[in-house]
Amino acid sequence: MLFRSGRFTEAVDHLERGLALYDPKLRQSRNFQLVNDPRVASWSLMSGALARLGFVDRARSLSAEALAEARALRQPFDLAGALHHACFLHLLCRNPDAVAETAAALVALSREQSFPNYLATGTIFHGWATIKAGNTPTGIEQMRRGIEAYRATGAEINRPSWLGLLADGLSVAGDIDGASRKLDEALRLVESTGERGYESDLARLAGQVAIAADPADLSHAEMYFNRALAVAREQQARLFELRAAVALARLKRGQGRATASRQELAALSGWFQEGLDLPDHVEARDLLAAVA
């Protein structure tokens, strides 16, 4: 619940305390085998929280450990969960090739083991990666099919995320009205459910869609980018904060207000010690150089 509500630092602390109580010897008990392995599940969740907090290298390491542990346990459901979270991590890192490869493995495993929920999420992830690879119509169709199948299972968690990813794809396809409607729905769900783990990036996406909808009036886009920044700072989600700061700095640069955001962006970019190969950092460095 802490993770879903955007309280990432608290979530990491809670998971670390839980892992300190973990005893591998109990894994052989009958009761223990009937639930997800706590270490695999904890490492997988922590990877997503740490990535948002800006500790991307540690997040990647934990995700790899979760996958290795799940394979060693030979527990298909644990492996499916670890693959699902690995897809999310690669998506946060904006690595569509890794998303496509991991999602394909998740889809294959879920079909083999009859895991309808993970089959649906794997299809959504694969659709997003397909869009980023340039096959937009096929990717959008996959995402719609995956979201429909996900809802058919009765699951509601992550719906704002799925809607945001679909909106991203629709904007690539030029369906700005459709993207705007999906983002409105996603942000309403954030308010009604309290699921805020993806809220900052939803607001940033809404700002980008607002620019595409009306390039002559950037006030709505700036409002959304500022919301994305405020949410990310409240949640200490440095990765989302950097992403929103880059978007806002670009907007201000186009209006001749680049100096107003350069110092802030430089300080934020300089905070990071991990994940410096991510597109977000490359874009921040390029923008700072251009503004200078």
C-alpha positions in Angstrom: 0.0 0.0 0.0 2.9 2.4 0.8 4.3 1.8 -2.7 1.0 2.2 -4.5 0.3 5.5 -2.7 3.6 7.0 -3.7 5.3 6.7 -0.3 8.4 5.1 -1.8 10.9 5.9 1.0 8.6 4.3 3.6 8.0 1.4 1.3 11.7 0.7 1.0 12.2 0.9 4.7 9.2 -1.4 5.4 10.5 -4.0 2.8 14.0 -3.9 4.3 12.7 -4.6 7.8 10.6 -7.5 6.4 13.6 -8.9 4.6 15.6 -8.8 7.9 13.1 -11.3 9.3 13.3 -13.6 6.3 14.5 -17.1 7.1 15.4 -19.2 4.0 15.0 -22.4 6.1 11.3 -21.8 6.3 11.0 -22.1 2.5 10.6 -25.9 2.8 7.5 -25.7 4.9 4.1 -26.5 3.2 2.6 -23.2 4.3 5.5 -21.2 2.9 5.2 -22.9 -0.5 1.6 -21.8 -0.9 2.5 -18.1 -1.1 4.8 -15.8 -3.1 8.4 -16.1 -1.9 8.8 -13.0 0.3 12.4 -12.3 -0.8 11.5 -12.4 -4.5 8.4 -10.2 -4.0 10.3 -7.7 -1.8 13.2 -7.4 -4.1 10.9 -6.9 -7.1 8.9 -4.2 -5.4 11.9 -2.5 -4.0 13.4 -2.2 -7.5 10.5 -0.1 -8.6 10.6 2.1 -5.5 14.4 2.6 -5.7 14.3 3.5 -9.4 11.7 6.2 -8.7 13.8 7.5 -5.8 16.8 7.9 -8.2 18.8 4.8 -7.2 18.6 3.1 -10.5 21.7 1.0 -10.4 20.6 -0.6 -7.1 17.2 -1.1 -8.5 18.6 -3.0 -11.5 20.7 -5.1 -9.2 17.7 -6.1 -7.0 15.6 -6.9 -10.1 18.3 -9.2 -11.4 18.6 -10.9 -8.0 14.8 -11.4 -7.9 14.8 -13.0 -11.3 17.7 -15.2 -10.5 16.1 -16.3 -7.1 12.8 -17.0 -8.8 14.4 -19.2 -11.4 16.4 -21.0 -8.7 13.3 -21.7 -6.8 11.6 -23.2 -9.9 8.3 -21.5 -8.9 6.6 -20.2 -12.0 4.3 -17.7 -10.2 7.3 -16.1 -8.4 9.1 -15.9 -11.8 6.1 -14.3 -13.4 5.9 -11.7 -10.7 9.6 -10.9 -11.0 9.3 -10.6 -14.8 6.3 -8.3 -14.4 8.2 -5.9 -12.1 11.3 -6.1 -14.3 9.1 -4.9 -17.2 8.1 -2.0 -15.1 11.7 -1.2 -14.2 12.8 -1.3 -17.8 9.9 0.9 -18.7 10.9 3.4 -16.0 14.4 3.4 -17.5 12.9 4.0 -21.0 14.5 0.9 -22.4 11.9 -0.5 -24.9 14.2 -3.3 -26.2 14.5 -4.7 -22.6 10.8 -4.3 -22.1 10.0 -6.2 -25.3 12.4 -9.1 -24.4 11.1 -9.3 -20.8 7.5 -9.0 -21.7 7.8 -11.7 -24.3 9.2 -14.0 -21.6 6.3 -13.1 -19.3 3.7 -13.7 -22.0 5.2 -17.1 -22.9 5.4 -18.2 -19.2 1.9 -16.9 -18.5 0.4 -18.8 -21.4 2.2 -22.0 -20.4 1.1 -21.7 -16.8 -2.3 -20.2 -17.3 -1.7 -16.9 -15.4 -4.3 -14.6 -17.0 -3.3 -11.5 -15.0 0.3 -11.7 -15.9 -0.6 -12.6 -19.5 -2.6 -9.4 -19.7 0.2 -7.2 -18.2 2.8 -8.8 -20.4 0.7 -8.0 -23.4 0.4 -4.4 -22.3 4.1 -4.0 -21.8 4.9 -5.7 -25.1 2.4 -3.3 -26.8 4.2 -0.3 -25.4 7.5 -1.6 -26.6 6.1 -2.3 -30.0 5.0 1.3 -30.3 8.4 2.6 -29.3 9.9 0.3 -32.0 7.8 2.1 -34.6 4.9 -0.2 -35.1 2.3 2.0 -33.6 -1.0 0.5 -34.8 0.0 -3.1 -33.7 1.3 -1.8 -30.4 -1.9 0.1 -29.6 -4.0 -2.9 -30.5 -1.9 -5.1 -28.2 -2.2 -2.6 -25.3 -6.0 -2.3 -25.7 -6.3 -6.1 -25.8 -4.1 -6.4 -22.7 -6.0 -3.7 -20.7 -9.3 -5.4 -21.6 -8.0 -8.8 -20.5 -6.6 -7.3 -17.3 -9.9 -5.8 -16.3 -11.7 -9.0 -17.2 -9.7 -10.7 -14.3 -11.3 -8.2 -11.9 -7.9 -6.5 -11.2 -7.9 -2.7 -10.6 -4.4 -2.1 -9.4 -2.1 -0.2 -11.9 -5.0 1.0 -14.0 -3.8 4.6 -14.0 -0.4 3.3 -15.2 -2.0 1.3 -18.0 -4.1 4.2 -19.1 -1.0 6.5 -19.1 0.9 4.1 -21.2 -1.9 3.8 -23.7 -2.2 7.6 -23.8 1.5 7.8 -24.6 0.9 5.4 -27.5 -2.1 7.3 -28.8 -0.2 10.6 -28.7 2.6 8.9 -30.9 -0.2 7.9 -33.3 -1.4 11.5 -33.5 -4.7 10.8 -31.6 -4.3 13.7 -29.2 -8.0 13.8 -28.2 -7.9 10.1 -27.4 -4.7 10.5 -25.4 -6.1 13.4 -23.5 -9.3 11.4 -22.6 -7.2 8.5 -21.3 -5.0 10.8 -19.2 -8.1 12.5 -17.7 -9.5 9.1 -16.8 -6.2 8.1 -15.3 -5.8 11.2 -13.2 -9.4 10.9 -11.9 -8.6 7.3 -10.9 -5.5 8.6 -9.0 -7.8 10.9 -7.0 -10.5 8.4 -6.4 -8.3 5.4 -5.5 -5.3 7.1 -3.9 -3.0 5.1 -6.2 -0.3 7.8 -6.7 2.8 5.8 -7.7 2.6 6.9 -11.3 0.9 10.3 -10.7 3.9 12.5 -11.5 4.5 10.9 -14.9 0.8 11.0 -15.7 0.8 14.8 -15.1 4.0 15.2 -17.2 2.4 13.2 -20.1 -0.7 15.4 -19.8 1.5 18.4 -20.2 3.0 17.0 -23.4 -0.4 16.2 -24.8 -1.6 19.7 -23.9 1.3 21.1 -26.0 0.3 18.9 -29.0 -3.4 19.9 -28.6 -2.7 23.7 -28.6 0.9 24.8 -29.2 -0.2 28.4 -29.1 -1.4 28.2 -25.5 1.2 26.6 -23.2 -0.4 27.6 -19.9 -2.1 24.2 -19.5 1.1 22.4 -20.2 3.0 24.5 -17.7 0.4 23.8 -15.1 0.7 20.0 -15.6 4.5 20.1 -15.6 4.4 22.1 -12.3 2.0 19.5 -10.9 4.4 16.7 -12.0 7.3 18.5 -10.2 5.3 19.1 -7.0 4.1 15.5 -6.8 7.6 14.1 -7.5 9.1 16.3 -4.8 6.5 15.3 -2.3 7.2 11.7 -3.0 11.0 12.2 -3.2 10.7 10.5 -6.7 13.9 12.0 -8.1 13.6 10.2 -11.4 10.1 11.6 -12.1 11.3 15.0 -10.8 14.1 15.1 -13.3 11.8 14.0 -16.1 9.3 16.8 -15.3 12.0 19.4 -14.8 13.4 18.6 -18.3 9.9 19.0 -19.8 9.4 22.3 -18.0 12.8 23.6 -18.9 12.2 22.9 -22.6 8.9 24.7 -22.4 10.5 27.8 -20.8 13.4 27.7 -23.3 10.9 27.9 -26.1 9.4 31.0 -24.5 12.8 32.7 -23.9 12.8 31.9 -20.1 15.5 29.3 -20.1 17.6 31.0 -17.4 14.7 30.7 -14.9 15.0 26.9 -14.8 18.7 26.2 -15.7 20.1 26.5 -12.2 17.3 24.3 -10.7 17.8 21.7 -13.4 21.5 21.7 -13.0 21.3 21.1 -9.3 18.8 18.3 -9.7 20.8 16.6 -12.4 24.0 16.9 -10.3 22.3 15.1 -7.4 22.2 11.7 -9.3 25.0 9.2 -8.8 23.3 6.3 -10.5 21.6 5.5 -13.8 23.5 8.2 -15.6 23.1 6.3 -18.9 19.3 6.8 -18.9 17.7 8.9 -21.6 16.5 11.3 -18.9 20.0 12.2 -17.9 21.2 12.4 -21.5 18.4 14.8 -22.3 19.1 16.9 -19.1 22.8 17.2 -20.0 22.0 18.2 -23.6 19.4 20.7 -22.5 21.8 22.3 -20.0 24.5 22.5 -22.6 22.1 24.2 -25.1 20.9 26.6 -22.5 24.4 27.5 -21.4 
